[in-house]
Amino acid sequence: MTSMTFNRWMDVYKPIESSPQNIFFETWQEETDRIKKICMERGWDNSHIWTLLDEDGKTWITNGVRWVNRLNYIVTEKPFAPVDTNDYLEVKL
């Protein structure tokens, strides 16, 4: 696991806006369909999708599409490129 501050993550991965001044996409079907469409139109895969999570009062962002404890999704211009299949990034809020 690698960790990074939120501000550094914003600079490196460049989240796109879901609406003006908002980078968070909702988790319901219409929004996930919208995320898929955005990625498809740009030729992007799931490595551009991140999940905002909350567990036991701790909130963070991690790469990939997660289902458990998810609050929102985020789509970034730059994909996450893991070193190996078990590698992930935790963004501290």
HELIX and SHEET records of a PDB file:
HELIX    1   1 PHE A    6  TYR A   13  1                                   8    
HELIX    2   2 GLN A   29  ARG A   42  1                                  14    
HELIX    3   3 ASN A   46  HIS A   48  5                                   3    
SHEET    1   A 5 THR A   2  THR A   5  0                                        
SHEET    2   A 5 LEU A  89  LYS A  92  1                                        
SHEET    3   A 5 LYS A  58  ASN A  63 -1                                        
SHEET    4   A 5 ILE A  49  GLU A  55 -1                                        
SHEET    5   A 5 ARG A  70  VAL A  75 -1                                        
END                                                                             
